[in-house]
Amino acid sequence: MKPPAEKIEVQDGYYMLIIVQDGVVKHFTPNVSLSHADFVKRSVGTLPADAWVGSVTKNDGYLTAINSFTFYQNQLPAPIEIQKAVQAQFC
């Protein structure tokens, strides 16, 4: 899915898979039964070098982007520029 113009509400405890490129959430899906690899393949084919893929979740009211273990070998919070893109798109 391509993001709409308005912010999308993420309910507490929910996850979405996302791709961020050029400081903007380009693709997302609430279908967390997909692996990050399958999500990338279905959305863009192969992940562009300047793009990031991971998950967004809200826990206790805090919205956070988490790195994809498949692509980055860790599940740490994403870099600040990714967090800003997520905050701009989701609430």
LUMKEFI-281937 format. One record per atom (N, C-alpha, C, O): x, y, z. Coordinates in steps of 0.02 Angstrom, whole numbers, padded with zeros to 5 digits, always signed. Layout:
<rs>
XYZ;...
</rs>
This chain:
<rs>
+00042-00059+00000;+00000+00000+00000;+00044+00062+00000;+00094+00065+00035;+00024+00110-00038;+00058+00174-00035;+00022+00216+00017;-00039+00214+00023;+00061+00255+00056;+00030+00295+00109;-00017+00349+00083;-00003+00380+00032;-00073+00359+00118;-00118+00413+00100;-00090+00480+00124;-00039+00483+00158;-00124+00534+00106;-00101+00601+00124;-00109+00615+00199;-00072+00656+00226;-00157+00582+00232;-00169+00595+00303;-00130+00544+00346;-00111+00490+00323;-00119+00563+00409;-00085+00518+00455;-00129+00457+00469;-00190+00461+00469;-00097+00401+00479;-00130+00338+00493;-00122+00322+00567;-00066+00325+00593;-00177+00306+00599;-00173+00290+00670;-00152+00217+00679;-00180+00172+00648;-00102+00207+00721;-00080+00140+00739;-00105+00128+00810;-00089+00166+00856;-00145+00076+00818;-00170+00060+00885;-00115+00031+00928;-00070-00002+00903;-00120+00042+00992;-00070+00017+01039;-00064-00059+01032;-00113-00095+01033;-00002-00082+01026;+00012-00153+01020;+00011-00180+00949;+00028-00239+00939;-00006-00139+00900;-00009-00161+00830;+00058-00148+00795;+00097-00105+00816;+00070-00185+00743;+00130-00179+00702;+00111-00169+00629;+00057-00189+00608;+00155-00136+00592;+00150-00132+00519;+00220-00139+00491;+00269-00119+00523;+00225-00167+00432;+00288-00170+00395;+00292-00107+00352;+00242-00087+00322;+00351-00077+00349;+00357-00014+00311;+00423-00012+00272;+00472-00044+00289;+00421+00027+00218;+00481+00045+00180;+00485+00120+00179;+00437+00154+00161;+00543+00147+00199;+00555+00219+00199;+00609+00234+00148;+00661+00200+00146;+00597+00284+00107;+00647+00306+00057;+00642+00381+00050;+00587+00409+00047;+00698+00414+00047;+00701+00487+00040;+00662+00523+00095;+00630+00574+00083;+00665+00495+00156;+00633+00527+00213;+00557+00521+00215;+00525+00556+00253;+00529+00476+00174;+00456+00468+00170;+00438+00394+00172;+00473+00353+00143;+00384+00378+00207;+00359+00309+00206;+00329+00298+00137;+00279+00329+00119;+00360+00254+00098;+00338+00242+00029;+00287+00185+00024;+00241+00188-00016;+00296+00134+00066;+00252+00076+00066;+00241+00052+00137;+00285+00058+00180;+00182+00025+00150;+00169-00006+00215;+00115-00058+00207;+00075-00057+00160;+00113-00104+00254;+00059-00153+00257;+00048-00174+00329;+00095-00181+00368;-00015-00183+00348;-00030-00210+00414;-00025-00287+00413;-00036-00319+00465;-00010-00317+00356;-00005-00390+00349;+00061-00415+00378;+00109-00424+00340;+00063-00425+00443;+00125-00446+00475;+00137-00521+00469;+00185-00548+00498;+00094-00556+00431;+00108-00626+00417;+00162-00632+00362;+00191-00685+00352;+00176-00576+00328;+00230-00574+00279;+00297-00565+00315;+00300-00531+00365;+00349-00596+00288;+00416-00580+00312;+00435-00513+00282;+00404-00490+00233;+00486-00480+00309;+00510-00418+00279;+00534-00431+00208;+00523-00389+00164;+00566-00488+00196;+00590-00504+00129;+00532-00510+00079;+00536-00484+00023;+00478-00544+00099;+00420-00550+00055;+00386-00483+00043;+00364-00468-00012;+00382-00443+00096;+00353-00376+00089;+00391-00334+00039;+00362-00302-00004;+00458-00335+00044;+00500-00297-00003;+00489-00324-00074;+00480-00285-00121;+00491-00390-00081;+00483-00420-00147;+00417-00400-00179;+00415-00384-00239;+00363-00402-00141;+00297-00385-00167;+00289-00310-00180;+00252-00289-00225;+00322-00269-00139;+00314-00196-00145;+00359-00164-00197;+00336-00124-00238;+00423-00183-00197;+00472-00149-00241;+00518-00196-00279;+00559-00173-00318;+00512-00260-00268;+00557-00309-00301;+00619-00320-00260;+00626-00372-00227;+00665-00273-00263;+00725-00274-00221;+00730-00207-00185;+00711-00155-00212;+00757-00208-00125;+00761-00147-00086;+00814-00101-00116;+00872-00119-00121;+00793-00040-00135;+00843+00008-00161;+00896+00024-00108;+00883+00020-00048;+00955+00040-00130;+01011+00053-00085;+00997+00110-00036;+01023+00110+00020;+00955+00158-00057;+00941+00215-00013;+00876+00207+00026;+00851+00256+00055;+00849+00148+00028;+00786+00136+00064;+00800+00096+00128;+00852+00064+00135;+00752+00098+00173;+00755+00062+00237;+00691+00022+00244;+00638+00045+00223;+00696-00038+00272;+00637-00079+00285;+00637-00103+00358;+00689-00118+00387;+00577-00104+00386;+00570-00127+00455;+00498-00127+00475;+00453-00132+00433;+00487-00121+00540;+00419-00121+00567;+00407-00057+00606;+00454-00026+00632;+00344-00039+00611;+00324+00016+00655;+00274-00014+00705;+00231-00054+00686;+00280+00006+00766;+00236-00018+00818;+00222+00038+00868;+00261+00086+00874;+00167+00032+00902;+00151+00079+00956;+00142+00038+01020;+00101-00008+01022;+00180+00055+01070;+00175+00022+01136;+00173+00075+01190;+00215+00120+01192;+00123+00069+01233;+00113+00119+01286;+00110+00190+01259;+00134+00237+01291;+00082+00197+01199;+00074+00263+01169;+00134+00288+01130;+00131+00341+01099;+00190+00251+01132;+00251+00273+01096;+00257+00238+01029;+00257+00176+01025;+00261+00277+00976;+00268+00252+00909;+00342+00244+00892;+00381+00292+00900;+00363+00185+00870;+00434+00172+00858;+00444+00130+00795;+00406+00083+00782;+00494+00147+00756;+00515+00106+00699;+00572+00061+00722;+00618+00083+00757;+00568-00002+00702;+00617-00053+00722;+00649-00082+00659;+00615-00097+00611;+00716-00089+00660;+00752-00118+00604;+00729-00189+00589;+00710-00226+00635;+00731-00208+00526;+00717-00277+00505;+00778-00320+00519;+00832-00305+00494;+00769-00373+00558;+00825-00418+00571;+00851-00449+00507;+00911-00459+00499;+00805-00465+00461;+00823-00496+00397;+00873-00453+00358;+00919-00479+00327;+00863-00388+00359;+00905-00343+00319;+00963-00312+00358;+01015-00296+00328;+00957-00305+00425;+01008-00268+00463;+01039-00310+00519;+01082-00284+00555;+01019-00372+00527;+01045-00417+00578;+01038-00390+00649;+01076-00408+00694;+00987-00347+00660;+00970-00324+00727;+00898-00299+00726;+00869-00286+00673;+00870-00294+00785;+00802-00268+00792;+00802-00208+00839;+00761-00202+00884;+00849-00163+00826;+00856-00102+00865;+00810-00048+00837;+00787-00053+00781;+00797+00004+00876;+00760+00061+00849;+00797+00088+00787;+00858+00091+00785;+00758+00108+00738;+00786+00134+00676;+00820+00201+00688;+00809+00233+00739;+00862+00223+00640;+00895+00288+00645;+00844+00345+00650;+00786+00337+00631;+00866+00401+00675;+00823+00459+00689;+00786+00483+00626;+00728+00503+00631;+00818+00481+00567;+00784+00504+00507;+00726+00458+00488;+00676+00481+00459;+00731+00395+00505;+00676+00348+00494;+00620+00362+00544;+00561+00362+00526;+00639+00373+00606;+00590+00389+00659;+00549+00451+00639;+00489+00454+00650;+00583+00501+00612;+00548+00563+00591;+00499+00549+00535;+00443+00576+00535;+00518+00507+00487;+00473+00490+00432;+00412+00452+00459;+00356+00464+00436;+00422+00409+00507;+00367+00371+00537;+00321+00418+00576;+00260+00413+00570;+00349+00464+00614;+00309+00512+00652;+00267+00556+00606;+00212+00577+00624;+00294+00571+00546;+00258+00612+00499;+00200+00576+00466;+00151+00607+00446;+00204+00509+00461;+00153+00470+00426;+00102+00437+00472;+00044+00429+00454;+00124+00417+00532;+00081+00380+00577;+00071+00419+00642;+00110+00462+00660;+00017+00402+00677;+00005+00432+00743;-00023+00380+00790;-00037+00395+00848;
</rs>
